[in-house]
């Protein structure tokens, strides 16, 4: 198999895996960072165990926000 451009590979994969009624705009995956960005002053879980809400497991910044920190624990390493 020779070299193939990524753009051509994506087109081929989309053609091979299209649903019976074709692709629709809502099927499109949003561009990375389109609306999901971290906010200053908030704490996020970057890593975690299997099934935990964290960035490393593919969750969004909003889903990975940590809200249960006690006021005195912010910034401390556990």
Secondary structure by P-SEA (a helix, b strand, c coil): cccccaaaaaaaaaaacccccccccccccccccccccccccccccccccccccccccccccccccccccccccccccc
